[in-house]
Every structure is written in C-alpha cells, then in structure tokens.
Amino acid sequence: MLRRQSLKALKREEMPSFSVIIPTFQEQDYVKVTLSSLIEAKRYGSSRGVETEIIVVDSGSDETEEIAKRLVDKVYKLKERGIAKARNFGAMKSRGEVLIFLDADVIVPTDFLEKVSKVFESPKVVGCACPNFPANPSLSERIFFTMYNMATRFCLWLSPTKLKIQARGELQAVRRKVFFEMKGFNENLPCAEDGEFSHRLSKIGKIRFMKDLTVFESGRRFKKWGILRTYKTWFEAWASLTLCGKTKFNVWKSVR
C-alpha cells in the first residue's frame, strides 16, 4: 500500500502544472459553455494530480467579464483589443509550467488535461495541438475539417517552413520557458498570429499533433460565411503573411 501511494505521489510530482489562457472579445454567448467544460476538466485533472489555473483576458464591452468572474478566479480586463496581446498578457499573469491557449468558443473533453500532460512527458516536445471540429458539423464541414486536420498533422511532421499549414489557435499548448524565450505571440498581427507562432515554435523543437484528443469549436464563422468564404479569408491572411511579412487585414473581423 505504501509503495502504491509513493508511486502515485511521484507521478503527481512529475506532472507539469497548467495555465489555460482564454482571450475574449464579445463572447457572452459562448464563454459560459467553454468555461464550464474547462471547470469539469480541471476537476477531473485535479483528481489525478494535474494542477491547473484558468485565466480569462477580456477586451470586449459585453457581459463576458461578469460571466467569467462568476466561474473562475483570474479574470483580467485589457482595454486594447488584440488576440495576441490578450494571450501574452494572460501568460504574464500565469504560473503554470505549460501554457494552454484556448479560444473562447471551444469545448474541451473532461480528460483533455491528462492527455496533454502525457504529451509533455517527452523532453523533446515543446508544444502540442490537436484536431478540432465544429460542434454539430454539417457534412461539408465534417469533410473539410477532417481533411484540414489530416493536412495539419502531416505538415507538423515536416521540417519547419512557412509554406505549410500551421497549428490553429483553438488549442495550442507550449512549455512556459520556451514561450517566454520566443517572446510570445506577435502583437503586430491582428490575425494569423497562431500560425506564425506555431511556425516559430516548430524551429525550436517538436510540436505533437495529438491523435487521441479532439476539441469542438462553435463553427460560427463557417455557419455565417460558409466554407469557401472562410477558407478564402484564412488563405489571404496566410499568403500575405508568408509573402509580405504582414497580413492584408488591419483588423480581424469578429463573427458572433
């Protein structure tokens, strides 16, 4: 019994602590569901020795901040809009050994912290991402995201180059030390900051694309704009950043 308890204690000591950082802008219709799924995951992870804090950084003017304060302890107001700025600010307020950046309309499974923790058991891994799908996807959305997830996984396996698909920001995890050595997200980018960050991270070490974890986003942009317009906008942002060093968009249009 004592040996079993000591092994369990050792396993807990080896598990990294996590900071889940969520930037928000006018997310009052989505953030409660996201945070509720995170709270369940935090409770589940805690029972298995995973220490987690949840941080919300809000730059909107709706009820998001009030909703978040009723659910989590660390909620900050950032006057200046910008998803990269909000993510970096949240990182500065964090204390976790691994930083997990999550979009405000994403639902995570209960065991996602435990699965992410296992990825970082390898010292070669500096970050990870995972497949994502819209909640209740249409057939065309399911086909598109299946292909996109497969392409992302393949591209992360290739040598670092800007001319490939990078991990998206629905869920990106990175070791704290590496994040600050990289100086975080590029705050000059109004969009495509997740792919640009993923590219720089891939130059430092291995990014694991997890096969056993899937998160679900609202899919609001796809539902309002359709797949073709959404992908065209993504492509224009990626192409302009790759070829010109900056995106063609001065402001990333929010869809709510």
KENU-138628 format. One record per atom (N, C-alpha, C, O, CB): x, y, z. Coordinates in pm, whole numbers, plus 32768, in hexadecimal, padded with zeros to 4 digits. Each point is the difference from the previous one (the first is absolute). Last residue first. Glycine has a CB too. Example, Ala and Ser with C-alpha at 12.3 -4.5 7.8 and 13.67 -1.06 7.14 Angstrom:
<rs>
85057F1F82C4;805280778006;7FB3806D8049;8033806F8011;80437F527F18;7FA77E0380D0;7FA780778000;805A80788000;80687FFE8042;7EDB7F8D803B;
</rs>
This chain:
<rs>
782E8E6A728A;7FBE7FD4807C;7F707FD87FE5;7FB87FD9805C;80DD80BF8029;81727FFB7EA1;7F7F7FC87FD9;7FC07FC6807D;80377FA6803F;801880287ED3;815681AF805B;7FC47F9D805A;7F787FD67FCC;7FB7804F7FC6;80C5801480FD;814C805E7E39;7F7180148018;7FC97F918058;800E7F897FE1;7FDC80ED7F41;8208806480C5;7FBE7F817FE4;7F6E800B8027;7FDF80128075;80F87F6E7FB0;808F82067F31;7FAC7FD3806F;7FC07F7E7FD6;7FCD7FF47F91;800880F880BF;815F7FC47E8F;802880548070;7FB37FDB807E;8033800F8070;800480AA7EF1;80527E177EDB;7F9580348054;803980538072;80597FD38048;7F197F667F7F;81937FD37EF4;7FBA80697FB7;7F9380418055;7FC980687FDA;80677F1E7F51;819B7FA081AA;7F817FD77FC4;7FBF80777FBA;801D8073801E;7FC47EDC8093;823D80567F81;7F908036804D;7F7F7FD97FBA;80007FE57F88;808C80DF80CD;811B7EBD7EFB;80288013808B;7F9780408057;801880188076;80CB7FF97F38;7F1F7F597E6F;801D808D801C;802D801B808F;802C806F8021;7F2D7FC97F33;80377E0B7FF5;804480447F92;802F808D8023;8067802E7FCF;7F107F4B7F97;7F987F7081D9;80717FB27FCD;8052804E7F9A;807B7FFE8004;7F037F338025;7EEE81898083;80667FF8806A;807E7FBA7FCE;806F802B801D;7EDA7FD18090;7F4580187E35;803980868010;806B8001806C;806580457FF3;7EC380207FC2;7FEA7E098006;805280207F8C;80428088800E;8077800F7FE2;7EF47F657F91;7F607FFB81DD;807B7FAE8000;805D802A7F8E;807880118015;7F097F2F8050;7ED6818D7FB2;804F80278075;80867FB68000;8068803D8019;7EC57FF18069;7F9E7F5C7E34;803280877FE7;805880308073;8068803E7FEB;7ECC7FF47F8B;7FEA7E3280B9;806D7FF67F9E;803E80897FE5;807A800D7FF7;7F147F2D7FA0;7EF480AC8184;80777FC1803F;807680027FA0;806F80258025;7EFB7F468066;7F0081207EC4;80348064805D;807B7FCB8048;80638048800F;7EB78015800F;80017E7C7EC8;803D80697FAF;803F806A805B;806F80307FE5;7EE97FA77F61;7FA77ED78183;80847FCF7FD8;804880687FAB;807A800F800D;7F327F057FFB;7E9E81568078;80567FF48076;808C7FD47FD9;8063803B802A;7ED57F8F8062;7F7B80467E26;80288087802A;805F7FF98078;8062804B8006;7EC280107FA6;802C7E087FBA;8054803F7F9A;8030808B802B;8076801F7FF3;7F0C7F617F5F;7F4F7F8181C7;80887FCB7FFB;8058804D7F9F;807280208020;7F337F01801C;7EBF81DC80BC;80107F8D7FA8;80927FD77FF6;8059804E8024;7EDD7FFA7F5C;7FEA811E8194;804580227F83;80027F8F7F9B;800880187F88;8082808380FB;7EA57F37812F;7FD280817FCD;803C80227F78;7FBE803D7FAC;8027800F8140;80907E217FFB;7F6E7FFE7FF5;7FCA80827FC4;7F9B7FFF7FBB;805B7F668109;81DB80667F99;7FD77FA77F93;7F6A80067FEA;7FD17FFE7F8F;80F07F6B80A4;7FF081828138;802B80407F83;7FD67FAC7F88;7FD680367F99;80ED803480DF;7EEC7EEA813E;7FA980727FDE;802580437F7D;7FA9802A7FB5;80367FF9813D;80B67E478028;7FF180007F6F;7FB180757FCD;7FC67FFA7F93;80487F128073;8085804B81C7;7F7780217FDB;7FEB7FF87F69;7F917FE17FD2;806180B480F7;81807E2A8013;7FE8808F7FFC;7F70801C7FD4;7FBB7FA67FD0;813980847FFD;80387E29811F;7F9180287FAA;7FE98096800C;7FEE8035806D;7FA87EE87FAD;820F7F4B8027;7FAF8068803D;7F9A80307F9A;800E7FEB7F87;80B1805B8112;80857DE57FC9;7FBA80577FA3;7FB28068804E;7FBE7FDF8063;80317F687EF2;81AB7F1680E4;7FB780728039;7FC280537F90;804480227F9F;80577FE38128;80927E7D7F02;7F9C7FCF805E;7FB080708043;7FB87FE98061;80DA7F537FC6;80E280FB7E9E;7F9A7FB07FBB;7F8D7FDA805C;7F927FE37FD1;81207FC67F9A;80C782058081;7FC77F93804D;7F917FB87FB3;7FA780407FC8;8092803B810A;819380967EB5;7F73800A7FDB;7FBA7F868039;80137F907FD0;802080F47F5A;81AA80878161;7FB47F837FF3;7F6F801E7FDB;7FBC804B8045;80DB7F458062;815B816A7F1F;7F74801B8020;7FB27F807FE6;7FFB7FD07F8F;801A81288036;82177F76809C;7F927FB27FC6;7F7880338031;7FEC80158077;80AC7F237F7B;810D821D7FFA;7FF27F758028;7F847FC27FC2;7FC580377FA4;80B27FFB8133;804281837EAF;80447FE88080;7FFD7F6E8029;80627FCB8034;7F62811C8010;7F607FD77E37;8090800C7FEC;804F7FDC807D;80777FE07FF9;7F5D80D27F5F;7E4E7F6680A1;802F7F867FBD;809580037FE3;803E7F987FEB;7EE180507FB1;7FFD81958119;800F7F978063;80397F817FC2;80507FBA803F;7EF180A78042;804F810C7E69;8079801D804F;801A7F928067;80737FDC8018;7F64811A7FC8;7E9E7EE57F21;80767FF57FA9;80808018804F;80607FB47FF4;7F1680987F49;7EED7FF4819D;801A7F727FEA;807C7FEB7FAA;804F7FA58018;7EBD802D7FFD;805681E58028;803B7FCD807B;80267F6C7FF1;806C7FD7802B;7F0D80D0805B;7F9E80207E1D;8087803A8005;804A7FCF807D;80787FE37FFB;7F3680E97F88;7E8D7EBB804A;80557FBA7FA0;808F80328002;805E7FB27FF4;7EDA802A7F80;7F8E8103819C;800E7F76802E;805B7FB07FA3;80567FB6802F;7EC780588038;806281B17F34;80697FFD8068;80167F728033;806E7FE0802E;7F56810A8013;7EF77FD07E73;80697FA27FD6;80747FFB8064;806A7FC97FE2;7F5780637F31;7F3081958106;7FD07F797FE6;80767FAB7FD3;806D80347FE9;7EAB80207FD7;812C816980C2;7F757FFC802C;7FC07F777FEB;7F977FE28038;8058810F7F92;82267FAF808F;7FA57FB97FA6;7F7280018037;7FEA7FD38070;80D47F9B7F44;80C98140812D;7FE980547F8A;7F9E7FC07F9E;7FD680407F9F;810F801B807D;7FC97ED8817C;7F92805C801A;7FE5805F7F8C;7F9F804C8004;80987FA480EB;80967E0F7F53;8022807D7FBD;7F8A8061800A;7F997FEC7FC0;81037F997FA1;7FD57EF38214;7FBF80177F7F;802880897FC8;8020805C804B;7F1E7F117FFC;821E7FC88118;7F707FF17FF0;7FCD80147F72;80487FEE7F9E;7FA7805C8148;81E47FAD7FC0;7FBC80818011;7F6D7FF97FD9;7FC580647FD6;8115800E7FFF;807D7E26804D;7FD2802B7F7C;7FC2808B8001;7FE380387F96;7FF77ED98033;80B1802481C9;807A800D7FB0;7FDD80307F73;804E80487FC1;80207F0180C5;7E34804F809C;803C80828020;808680147FB9;802780727FE5;7F667F8680F9;7F8D7E6C7EE1;7FA8806E7FD9;804280888019;7FFF80577FA9;7F3A7F1A808C;819A7F018064;800F80147F6F;7FAE80787FD2;802E80507FAE;7FF97EB98032;7FAD807181E0;808780337FE7;801480207F6E;803880687FDD;801D7F1480E4;7E157FB07FC2;800A808B802D;8087803D7FDC;8007806E7FC9;7F5C7F5C80F2;7FBE7EB07E1E;8049800A807E;801780938022;802280507FAA;804E7ED0802D;7DE780537F04;808F80177FF2;80408005808A;7FC2802C8061;801A80537EC6;7E357F267F95;80457FF5807F;8096800C7FEA;80347FD37F9A;7F147F9A80C2;7EB780FF7EAA;80907FFA7FEF;80407FFB808B;7FE480558054;801180297ECF;7E0B7F7A7FD4;804B7FCE8073;80937FF67FD9;80257FB37FA8;7F127FCC80AE;7FAC817B7E9A;7F967FCA8055;803B7FC2807F;7FCB8013806E;7FA87FC27EC6;818381017F4A;7FFE802C808B;7F907FCC8057;7FF480298073;8078809A7F39;80AC7E4C7EA1;7FA4806D801A;7FF280198095;802B7FAF8053;7F5A801A7EDB;82257F657F9D;7F987FE48063;7FAA807B8017;803380708007;80627EE68067;805180837DB2;802D8001808B;7F8B7FE0805D;7F8C7FFE7FD5;812780AC7FF2;7FE97F017E0F;7F96801C8060;803A7FF9808E;804D7FA4801F;7F0380007F43;81FA80E77F12;7FB17F8C8026;7F97802A8065;8008806C803B;80BB7EFA7F9B;80D681937F74;7FA87FD57F94;7FB77F7E8023;80027FA07FB3;809780CF7FA8;80B8806881B8;7F8880537FFF;7F997FCD7F9C;7F89801C800D;810180A68039;80D67DFB80BC;7FFE80597F8D;7F7E804F8004;7F9A7FCD802E;80F57F957F47;80917EED81A2;7FC480858009;800D80507F7E;806D800C7FC9;7FC67FF2812A;7FAF7DE77EFC;806180628030;7FC1808B7FFE;7FA9801C7FAD;81177F578000;7DE67EFB8080;8068802C7FA3;806280608043;7FE68032806D;7F797FB07ED7;7F157F768196;80667F977FF9;8075802A7FA7;806F7FCF8011;7EDE7F848015;7F2F81B48002;804E800C807B;806D7F968007;806380108048;7ED5804F802A;7F967F967E24;805980737FF5;80558013807E;807380297FF6;7EE780437F70;7F577E408090;806C7FE17FA4;806680727FFA;80787FE88001;7EEB7F897F79;7F1680D38183;80537F98803F;80787FDF7FA7;80707FF38032;7EC47FAF8041;7F8B81817EDE;804C803F806C;805D7F9D8042;8075801E801A;7ECE8081800C;7F927EC17E94;806980507FC2;80578043806A;807A80087FF0;7EF2801F7F49;7F1A7EE98155;80637FA47FCA;8076804D7FC3;80747FDA8012;7ED67F7C7FC1;7F4781A380C1;80487FC68072;806C7FA07FD2;806E7FFE8037;7EC4801A8053;7FB0809D7E2E;805780698037;80527FCA8075;8077801D800B;7EE480927FAD;7F5D7E3A7F84;807180147FA6;806380658039;80797FEE7FF7;7EF47FDA7F45;7F087FF481B2;804C7F838000;807C800E7FA9;806D7FD68027;7EBF7FA77FFE;7FA181E47FDF;80547FFD8078;804F7F7D800B;806F7FFF8035;7EEC8098803C;7F757FA17E20;806880677FFC;805D7FF48079;807A80017FF0;7EE980987F93;7F227E4D806D;80627FDA7F9A;807480637FFF;80747FD87FFE;7ED77FBE7F77;7F4C80CD81A3;80467F898032;806D7FD47F9E;806F7FDD8029;7EBF7FDB8050;7FB381A77F09;805E802B8069;80507F8A8036;8077800C801A;7EED80AE8023;7F467EEE7E8C;806F80477FBE;806780308066;80787FFC7FE5;7EEB804C7F64;7F147EEB815A;80517F9F7FB8;807980447FC0;80707FCE8008;7EC37FA67FCD;801E818381D3;7FBB7FCE7F8A;805D7F9D7FBB;80747FF28026;7F0680E67FBF;80AE7F7E8235;8028802A7F79;7FA47FC97F94;7FC57F95800F;812580758040;7F2D802E81C8;7F927FE07FA4;801F802A7F70;7FB7804F7FC6;7FA97FCD80F9;820280AF8052;7F977FB58044;7F8B7FEE7F9E;7FD9805E7FBC;806E7FFD8129;81A87FD77E56;7F8F804E8032;7FA17FA5804E;7FF47F897FE3;801F81177F5A;81F07EDE80BD;7F8C7FFC7FA9;7F9880628034;7FFE801F8077;802E7EEF7F4C;8210805A806D;7F888044802F;7F937FF87F96;801C7FFB7F88;806F80A18105;817E7E788021;7F9380167FA1;7F8F804F803E;7FE97FFA8079;80537F327F16;81A48131813D;7FAA7F8B7FEF;7F97801C7F95;7FEC80727FD8;80387F4B8118;81E980DC8004;7F80802C7FCC;7FAD7F837FEB;802E7F918019;8035813F7F77;818E7FDC8181;7FA47F9F7FC3;7F8280487FD1;7FDF806D802C;807B7EDB8067;81E480F6801B;7F77802D7FF5;7FA77F957FC4;80307F9A7FCF;8021814E801A;817D7EDA8081;7FF780898032;7F7280367FFA;7FDF80628042;810C7FC37F75;80357DE38058;7F8580477FD9;7FFF808B803F;800A800D807A;7F7A7F187F72;81D07F95806D;801080327F78;7F8980557FD3;800A804F7FA3;80827EE9802A;7F907FD581DA;804780808003;8015803C7F75;801F80777FF4;80527F3B80D9;7DF57F0A7FE7;80777FFC7FAC;804780878002;7FC180657FDF;7FD37EEC7F8D;7ED7807C8175;805E7FA68044;80827FF47FB0;80697FE28038;7ED67F9F802D;7F2C81727F17;80758048802F;805C7FAB8058;805F8034803B;7F1A809C7FBA;7EEB7E847F5B;8050802C7F8E;8083803F802F;806A7FEA7FC5;7EC4803C7FB6;7F857F5E81C0;804E7F8E7FD0;805A80267F8C;806E7FCB7FF2;7EDB7F9E8058;7F8581D68063;806C7FE6805F;805A7F8E7FCF;807A8007800E;7EF4804A80AD;7F0380137E5F;806980617FE1;80797FE8805A;8072800D7FD3;7EE1809B7FE4;7F357E5580A3;803A7FDA7F80;8070805F7FD6;80687FD57FCE;7EBC7FC77FEF;7FE380C181C9;804E7F888016;80467FD57F7E;80737FD58003;7EED7FE380B4;7F7381AD7F34;807980278049;805B7F888017;807B800B7FF5;7F0580AD807A;7ED07F097EC7;8062803C7FA5;808180298048;806B7FF87FC4;7ED880587FB0;7F027EC2810C;80877FCC801A;806D80467FAF;806E7FCB7FF4;7F287F5C803E;7E8D814B7FAE;80227FFE808D;80917FD8801A;803E8034805C;7ED67F967FD4;807081267DFE;7FD37F888047;80357FFF808F;80628044801F;7F957F3D7F07;7FA182517FCA;80677F9A8011;7FC47F868045;7FA3800D804F;811280A47FBE;7EAE81167EB5;7FDA7FA3806A;80677F918006;80227FC37F9A;7EE780728048;80E481ED7F5E;802D7F757FF2;7FD47FAE8079;800A802D8072;80BA801F7F04;7F3281A18011;7F897FB67FD4;801F7F6C7FED;7FC17FBD7FAF;7FEA81127FE2;819E808380ED;7F928011805E;7F817FB67FD8;7FA17FFC804E;80BE80E07FE8;81B37E907F69;7FA080617FD2;7F837FFD8058;7FE37F9C8041;8075804D7ED4;81A27F958190;7F817FC77FD3;7FA680717FCF;7FF780688041;801D7ED78063;820280258009;7FB0806E7FCB;7F857FC57FBB;80097FAA7FA9;80C580EA8038;80AC7ED181A5;7FA07FD07F9E;7FA980757FD5;7FB7803A8051;80487EDC8013;81FB8080809F;7F9680607FE0;7FA87FC67F92;80317FD57F98;806380EE80AA;80CA7E758155;7FD17FF27F76;7F8D80617FEC;7FA380038050;80A47F097FA4;808380FC81A5;80767FD57FB6;7FE17FED7F6B;8058800A7FAB;7FFF7F878125;7E9781D0807E;800C7F757FD6;80807FE47FB3;803880597FC0;7ED37F9C8038;802F81B380BC;806C7FC2804E;80187F6F7FD5;80577FBD8038;7F6F80DA8088;7F5C81747E79;7FF67F70801D;80737FD08056;806380468015;7F257F9A7F13;802481DB8008;7FB97FF0807F;7FFC7F6F802E;7FCC7FE2806C;7FAB80E57F59;814C7FB87E99;8049804B8066;7FC17FEE808B;804580088065;7FFE809F7EEB;7EE47EA27F37;80797FB5801F;80508044806D;80387FBD8057;7FCE7FEE7EBF;7E808131803E;7FDA7F8E8053;80787FAD8029;80077FCF8071;7F1E802D7F1E;812281607F41;7FDE80378083;7FDB7F908061;802C7FFF8073;7F8680D77F20;80977EBA7EAB;807D80218043;7FE88036808C;804A7FE1805E;801D804E7EC3;7E207F7C7FD2;80447F838022;8083801B804A;801E7FBD8063;7F7B7FD67ED3;7F7681DF8026;7FB87FC0806E;80447F7E802A;800A7FE38078;7F2080837F34;818180817EDB;8017804D807B;7FBE7FBC8077;803D7FF4806B;7FD080E07F0E;7F9D7E777EE2;808B7FE68027;802280498081;80407FC88059;7FFF80197EB6;7E1C806E802F;80057F7A803A;808E7FDC802B;80127FBC8065;7F2C80027F0C;7FCE8229807F;80667FB57FB7;80137F798040;80257FF78075;804D80DE7F47;7EC9813B80DF;7FD77F857FBE;80757FC07FB6;805880467FCE;7EC08015801C;80DD80E681DD;80287FFC7F74;7FDC7F7A7FC2;80227F978036;8099810A7FF9;7EEE7FAE819E;7FBA80677FB4;801D7FF77F6B;7FA880187FAC;8061807B811C;7FDC7DF280BD;8067803C7FAC;7FBB80647FA4;7FAC7FD97FAE;80E87F56805B;7F0D7FA281DB;7FCB80587F98;807380417FB7;8059803B803E;7ED57FEF8047;80937DEA80A2;804180827FF0;7FBE804C7F8D;7FCE7FC67FA0;810B7FDC80B8;7EF67E9E8119;7FC280437F8E;803A808D7FF8;7FFD804B8062;7F2C7F2C7FB3;80FA7EAD811B;805A805D7FBD;7FC080387F81;80027FC07F97;80C47FC380C7;7E4B7F4280BC;803C80648059;805280697FB9;7FFE80758027;80077EDE8085;7E327F947E9F;808F7FEC8018;80398075804F;7FC3806B8007;80517F107F24;7E0F8065807B;802B7F767FEC;80927FE78022;80227F958033;7F34805D7F1D;7FB681B880B5;7FAB7FA6804F;80327F717FFC;7FD67FAC8051;7F6880E97F82;819080C07F2A;801E8014808E;7FAB7FA7805A;80287FDF8070;8017810C7F5C;7F747F207E5A;807B7FBB8022;8020800B8095;802D7F9F803D;8027808E7EDC;7E3B80C2803B;7FE67F707FFB;807B7FB3802D;7FF77FA2804F;7F65807F7EF5;80CF81AF8090;7FAC7FDE8073;7FE37F6B8005;80027FC4806C;7F98811F7F8A;81547FC67E94;8050800D807A;7FAF7FD6807A;80337FB78056;804F81047F41;7E9F7F577EBF;80627F94800C;804B80048084;800C7F9A8043;800B80677EC6;7E7E81218027;7FF97FC58086;80677F918016;7FF97FB98064;7F16807F7F9D;8152815C7E9B;7F827FBF8022;80097FC2808C;804D80318053;7F867FA17EB8;818A81137FE8;7FAB805C804A;7F7A7FC28027;7FA68046802D;80C880757F5B;81BA7E8B800F;7F8080287FC5;7FB1805C805A;8032802F8066;7FCB7EFC7F20;81B07FD680B3;801280867FC8;7F8080317FBD;8004805A7FAC;80F07F768033;7FEB7E9B819A;7F9280367FB1;801E808D7FCF;80338053804B;7F2E7F1F8037;817A7EA8804C;802A808A7FE4;7F9A803B7F9E;7FFB7FD87F8C;80FE7FF3809B;7F407E778149;7FB480427F95;8031808F7FF4;800A80488063;7F2B7F247FC6;81787E9B80B7;801180907FF6;7FB080347F89;800D7FCD7F91;80D9802580D8;7F6C7E4580FA;7FBA80327F8A;800580988002;7FDA803F8063;7F8D7EF57F97;81CB7F0E80DF;7FBC807F8017;7FC1802C7F7C;80347FE17F95;806E80608126;80287DD08034;7FD680567F91;7FC480828032;7FB780028064;80207F347F11;81397EC580FA;7FE280848038;7FE580627F8E;804F800A7FA2;80417FC88129;7F547E017F7D;802380697FA1;7FD380868039;7F8980178016;80637F487F25;7FD07ED48184;807D80458020;802B806C7FA0;8072802C8005;7FCD7F068063;7E237FBF7FAA;80707FAF7FCE;80858049800D;80637FDB7FC1;7F007FB67FA1;7EFD81328116;7FF47F7D8041;80717FA27FD6;80177F99803F;7EF180867FCB;80D1818B7F2A;802C800E808A;7FFB7F7B804A;80557FE48054;7F5A81097FAB;7FA47F337E47;809180008005;80358007808E;80637FBE8021;7F9E80AD7F00;7E2E7FBA809D;802D7F797FDE;80987FF88008;80367FA08038;7F0280417F33;800B81C380D1;7FDA7FAA8071;80317F717FE8;80347FBF805A;7F0180D17FD2;810380A47E76;805980228070;7FE47FA68078;805C7FD08041;7FB1811E7F6F;7ED57EF37EDE;80837FC57FE1;8064801B8070;80527FAA8021;7F8080737EEA;7E8880AA8117;7FF37F6F800E;80847FBB7FE5;80257FA18046;7EEB806E7F76;80E281B97FF9;7FF57FE78090;7FF17F6B801B;803A7FCB805E;7F5D81177FC3;80657FB37E1F;80858009803C;7FFD7FE18095;805A7FBD8034;7FE380EC7F20;7E2F7F747FBE;80477F877FD7;808D7FFD803B;80337F968023;7F4780647F08;7F8881878122;7FC37F8F8046;80467F7D7FDB;80177FAC8056;7F0C80CD7FAE;815681157F1B;80367FFA8088;7FC57F8C804F;80457FC48053;7FDA81337FA7;7F3B7F527E4E;808F7FE27FFD;80387FEF808C;80447F9D801D;7FD180E27F0D;7E31801280AC;800B7F737FDA;80927FD57FFE;80227F93802F;7F0A80807F49;807C81B280D9;7FCF7FAF8070;800E7F6C7FE1;802A7FB28056;7F3581037FE9;8109809B7E74;80677FE98065;7FD17FA88073;80517FB7803A;800E81257F89;7E9A7FCA7EAE;804D7F857FF4;80547FDE807A;80187F8A801D;7FED80A17EF2;7EE38167809C;7FAA7F917FD6;80487F798000;7FC07F977FEF;7FC0810B7F87;815A810580F1;7F9D7FE18066;7FA77F897FDC;7FC97FBF8059;803B81327FE4;819880087EFB;7FE97F6E8001;7F937FD68063;80007F8E802E;80ED80547F91;803181C37F94;7F6F7FF47FE6;7FD67F6C7FFB;7FC27FD47FA0;804381067FDF;81D27F2280B6;7FCF807E7FC9;7F6F7FEA7FD7;7FE37FBB7F9F;8106808B8010;80E07EB3816A;7F7380107FDC;7FE4808B7FC9;803E80638027;7F857EF7808A;81D77F097FD3;7FE4808C7FDB;7F6E800C7FD4;7FCD7FA87FBA;8124807C7FFF;80197E6D818D;7F9480147F9E;7FEE80957FE5;7FD480498059;7FBA7EE37FF5;81CD7F3B809C;7FF0808F7FE7;7F9C80147F8F;80127FCC7F92;80DA806380BE;7FDD7E598134;7FAB80087F89;7FD980927FEE;7FC0803B8057;7FE87ED77FC7;81F37FD680E7;7FB3807C7FFD;7FB280037F7E;803C80027F94;806E807B80FD;80597DE580AE;7FCB803E7F87;7FBF8087801D;7FC48014806A;80197F087F37;81B77F648126;7F8A8050801F;7FD8804C7F81;8054801E7FAB;7FF07FF9814A;80BE7DFD7F10;800F80927FFD;7F808045802B;7F937FC97FF3;811680227F56;800F7E28815B;7FA080407FA7;801480978002;800B803B806B;7F517F0A7FBC;81967F8B80F7;803880087F7A;7FA380487F9E;802C802F7F98;804F7EFF8097;7F0A80778199;806D80617FFF;803880137F73;802E806C7FDE;80087F54810F;7E7F7EF87F5A;7FC78086800A;806C806A7FFB;7FEE806A7FC3;7F557F3A80C2;813F7E997F83;7FC280207F80;7FC6808C8002;800B80497F9D;7FC17EC58040;80E0804781B3;806B801E7FA2;7FC880287F79;8031805E7FC2;80647F0180B6;7E3F800A80D0;803480848023;806E802A7FA0;800680757FD8;7FC17F638118;7F8F7E787EE5;7F9A80607FD8;802F808F801C;7FEC805A7FB0;7F607EFB807D;81C07F4B8067;800580087F6F;7F9C80667FCB;801C80497FA2;802D7EC88055;7FB4809081D4;8079804B7FDD;800E800E7F69;802D80697FD0;80407F458101;7E2D7F4E7FDA;7FEC808E801D;807A80537FD8;7FF1806F7FCC;7F767F5180F1;80B67E6D7F1E;7FA080327F9F;7FEA80968013;7FF9804B7F9F;7F987ED38059;817C8002813F;8045800B7F81;7FA3803A7F96;802980537FAE;806A7EEA808F;7EB980658167;805880748008;804A80157F7C;801280727FD3;80097F688123;7ED67EA67F2F;7FAD80798000;8057807E8000;7FE6805F7FB5;7F657F2380C5;
</rs>
